[in-house]
Amino acid sequence: MSKSNLLIELYSNLSTTGALTFSSKALVKKMISQADLSHAKLLVEMGGGDGSITQGIINKMQPDAELLVFEINESFCEAMRLQFSQKNIKIINDSAGNLENYLEGRKVDYIFSSLPFSFLSKEVTDAILSQSKKALGTSGAFIQICYSYLLKNLFKKYFAQVDASFTLKNLPPAFVMVCK
């Protein structure tokens, strides 16, 4: 699928994508830099979109690590399956709220998310954040891109520590929240 078709898909599903454009390389780099992937074995991405964050994770993860990418938009999933055909990359067309169904009892090292929590219902948000907290290993982190600093209060309900950083190099400028 071409970038223009992906953008059309993005704009026609604003309530589920929550984005005006795809994440910039600078934002992806900032997000990935919040994680030490040198020993990570199981990674999760929530909201795969066009695969820009996925590619950033793949560029930094170890060859023996596994990446589960959750995306509810089937068109995005099809495009990512073509782009990322590696055996250790699994594109999952399902809600991140069903995370535990795919872990087989394993703990996750890092969860990278670009989900639009401002647009999600309280029930869906609770399911995703509760399962994320439960799924993380003791040294793991939930790393979220968001456009409002106020979402830090939401993440504090689920995680003991929430640190925020900011980048102007994205349209719109964005925060990266690291939750432990």
Disulfide bonds with the S-S distance in Angstrom:
none
